[in-house]
Amino acid sequence: MENTNDGGDNNSNSDSKFYSNTSLKVQNISKVFDSPAGRFVALKKISFTIQKGEFVSIVGPSGSGKSTLLNIIGALDRPSFGRVFIDNIDIFSLDDRQIAQIRNNLIGYIFQSFNLINRTTVLKNVAIPSIIAGMNRDERHYRALKLLELLGIKDKAKYKPVNLSGGQQQRVAIARSLMNNPAMILADEPTGNLDTKTGHEVFDLLKMLKNKYKRTIVFVTHNPDLAKETDRIIHLKDGMKEKEEVLI
């Protein structure tokens, strides 16, 4: 993985403007859910900016809106109000095709529950984003193996995820998140289902991606000790930004 790419620059299409000098700006984001039981305000007028290469954690009690906010940042959901800018592009002003391109090519996702497909191999799990992006078979095979090597599990390439430990499965998920050479990693409680030692190992991998490969990382966590090892903490409470804490 030389600088930001193992298998050649996969982001050379006409939408390459999305992939350079990436930073994130969240501007007055609100999210309202309507149901028969009434209206629920999950997020209320949240604003912040994350610069390229920052490692920022988002913390708060359960129900404070952390995952909802991450889903909006990652274009998995739309805000009720407000705007999200990635590399100065107002992403929700784009059409669905362009938003899908941003999701698949610019953003890598890491989930608490791994979200791996147990009926296929580790190698094929890692390669899934590149299949969607149209990468040729030889290139995606090479790149997936290089990422597994980077994360110390190349020897597990032909295993099924169900036969791996929790820490190994999360490494597979991290490799998958890097497959399309994204500039930004969104990690939603990636250590939440792991024991303390394994959780720290996974967190150290994220720090390596930030320090060595200059990835922008947004890290949702309940663990205050891990949050304190990031560059900045955004505290949420009752769907609102309570404060920001700069740590470096």
C-alpha positions in Angstrom: 0.0 0.0 0.0 2.3 2.7 -1.2 1.0 6.0 0.1 -2.7 5.6 -0.6 -2.8 2.8 -3.2 -1.8 -0.8 -3.5 -3.0 -1.8 -6.9 -2.9 1.4 -9.0 -5.1 4.4 -8.8 -8.7 3.1 -9.1 -10.2 6.6 -8.9 -9.3 8.0 -12.3 -12.9 8.3 -13.6 -14.7 11.5 -14.5 -15.8 12.0 -10.9 -12.2 12.2 -9.6 -12.9 15.7 -8.3 -14.5 14.0 -5.3 -11.3 12.2 -4.3 -8.7 14.9 -3.8 -8.0 17.0 -0.7 -11.0 15.5 1.0 -12.4 17.2 4.0 -15.8 17.0 5.6 -18.1 19.8 6.6 -21.4 19.2 8.4 -23.6 22.2 8.4 -26.7 22.5 10.6 -27.7 18.9 10.2 -31.0 17.8 11.7 -32.8 14.5 11.4 -36.5 14.0 12.2 -38.3 10.7 12.2 -42.1 10.6 11.9 -44.1 7.6 13.1 -47.6 6.8 14.4 -46.2 7.4 17.9 -45.2 10.9 17.0 -42.2 12.9 15.8 -38.7 12.1 17.1 -35.8 14.5 16.6 -32.7 12.4 16.4 -30.3 15.2 15.4 -30.6 18.9 15.9 -28.5 21.6 14.1 -25.2 19.8 14.3 -22.2 21.5 12.6 -18.5 20.8 12.5 -15.6 20.4 10.1 -13.0 17.7 9.7 -9.8 18.3 7.8 -8.0 15.8 5.6 -6.0 13.3 7.6 -7.7 14.0 10.9 -8.7 11.2 13.3 -11.9 12.4 15.0 -14.0 10.5 17.5 -17.7 11.0 18.1 -18.9 10.0 21.6 -22.1 10.2 23.6 -24.6 8.0 25.5 -26.8 5.5 23.7 -29.5 7.3 21.8 -27.5 10.5 21.4 -27.5 10.2 17.6 -24.0 9.0 16.9 -24.9 6.3 14.4 -27.6 8.4 12.8 -25.0 11.2 12.2 -22.5 8.7 10.8 -25.1 7.3 8.4 -25.7 10.8 7.1 -22.0 11.7 6.8 -21.6 8.4 4.8 -24.6 9.2 2.5 -26.5 6.1 3.8 -29.3 8.3 4.9 -30.4 11.9 4.1 -30.8 14.7 6.6 -34.1 16.3 7.2 -32.4 19.6 7.1 -28.8 20.8 6.6 -26.0 20.0 4.3 -22.9 17.8 4.1 -19.9 18.8 2.1 -17.1 16.4 1.1 -14.2 18.2 -0.7 -16.5 21.2 -1.0 -19.1 19.2 -2.8 -22.7 19.4 -1.4 -23.3 15.7 -1.6 -27.1 15.8 -1.1 -27.4 18.2 -4.1 -26.2 15.4 -6.3 -28.3 12.7 -8.1 -28.5 9.2 -6.7 -25.9 7.9 -9.2 -23.3 10.4 -8.1 -24.1 9.8 -4.4 -23.6 6.1 -4.9 -20.3 6.8 -6.6 -19.2 8.8 -3.6 -20.3 6.1 -1.2 -18.4 3.3 -3.0 -15.3 5.2 -4.1 -14.6 7.9 -1.5 -15.9 6.4 1.8 -14.9 3.2 3.5 -17.2 1.7 6.2 -16.3 -0.4 9.2 -19.2 -1.7 11.3 -19.5 -3.1 14.8 -21.1 -6.3 13.5 -18.5 -6.8 10.7 -21.2 -7.3 8.0 -19.3 -10.1 6.3 -20.8 -12.8 4.0 -20.1 -16.1 5.6 -20.9 -18.2 2.6 -17.9 -16.9 0.6 -14.2 -16.5 1.3 -12.3 -13.7 3.1 -10.7 -12.7 -0.2 -14.0 -12.3 -1.9 -15.5 -10.4 1.0 -12.6 -7.9 0.8 -13.1 -7.5 -3.0 -16.8 -6.8 -3.0 -16.5 -2.9 -3.2 -14.2 -3.2 -6.2 -16.6 -5.6 -8.0 -19.3 -2.9 -7.7 -16.8 -0.3 -8.9 -16.0 -2.4 -12.0 -12.3 -3.2 -11.2 -11.0 -6.1 -13.3 -10.5 -9.5 -11.7 -6.7 -9.6 -11.6 -6.4 -6.1 -10.1 -9.0 -6.7 -7.4 -7.4 -10.1 -6.5 -4.0 -8.5 -6.2 -5.3 -5.5 -4.2 -7.3 -7.7 -1.8 -4.3 -9.9 -1.1 -2.1 -6.8 -0.5 -4.6 -5.4 2.0 -4.9 -8.7 3.8 -1.1 -8.8 4.0 -1.1 -5.2 5.3 -3.5 -6.2 8.1 -1.6 -9.4 9.0 -4.2 -12.0 7.8 -3.1 -12.9 4.2 -2.9 -16.5 5.3 -6.7 -16.4 6.0 -7.6 -15.4 2.4 -9.3 -18.7 1.6 -11.1 -19.1 4.9 -14.7 -18.3 5.5 -15.3 -15.4 7.9 -17.3 -17.6 10.3 -14.0 -19.6 10.9 -12.1 -16.5 12.1 -11.9 -14.9 15.5 -13.7 -11.6 16.1 -10.5 -9.6 15.8 -9.6 -11.3 12.5 -13.1 -10.7 11.2 -12.8 -7.0 12.0 -9.4 -6.9 10.1 -11.3 -8.4 7.1 -13.8 -5.6 7.5 -11.1 -3.0 7.6 -9.4 -4.4 4.5 -12.8 -4.3 2.7 -13.2 -0.7 3.7 -9.9 0.1 2.0 -10.5 -1.8 -1.2 -11.4 1.2 -3.4 -8.7 3.4 -1.9 -11.1 5.7 0.0 -9.9 9.0 1.5 -12.3 8.7 4.5 -13.0 5.8 6.8 -16.2 5.8 8.9 -16.0 3.4 11.8 -19.1 2.8 13.8 -18.2 1.2 17.1 -15.6 -1.1 15.4 -14.2 -2.3 18.8 -17.6 -2.7 20.4 -17.9 -6.5 20.0 -14.2 -7.2 20.8 -12.4 -7.8 24.1 -10.2 -5.1 25.4 -6.9 -6.4 24.0 -8.3 -7.1 20.5 -10.1 -3.8 20.5 -6.9 -1.9 21.1 -5.2 -3.9 18.3 -8.0 -2.8 15.9 -7.8 0.8 17.1 -4.0 0.7 16.5 -4.7 -0.4 12.9 -6.9 2.7 12.5 -4.2 4.9 13.9 -1.7 3.4 11.5 -4.0 4.2 8.6 -4.2 7.8 9.8 -0.5 8.3 10.5 1.1 6.3 7.7 -1.5 6.7 4.9 -3.1 10.0 5.9 -6.6 8.7 5.9 -9.4 10.8 7.4 -11.1 8.7 10.1 -14.4 9.3 11.8 -14.6 7.0 14.8 -17.8 6.4 16.8 -17.1 4.9 20.2 -18.4 4.4 23.7 -14.8 3.9 24.9 -13.5 7.2 26.5 -9.9 5.9 26.7 -9.8 5.2 22.9 -11.5 8.5 22.1 -8.7 10.3 24.0 -6.1 8.9 21.7 -7.7 10.6 18.6 -7.1 14.2 17.4 -10.4 15.6 18.5 -13.6 14.5 20.3 -17.1 15.6 19.3 -19.5 15.0 22.2 -23.2 14.4 21.4 -26.1 14.5 23.9 -29.8 14.3 23.1 -29.1 14.7 19.4 -27.1 17.9 19.8 -23.4 18.7 19.8 -22.6 19.3 23.4 -18.9 20.3 22.9 -15.7 19.7 20.9 -12.5 18.7 22.6 -9.2 19.2 20.8 -6.5 16.7 22.0 -3.5 17.6 19.9 
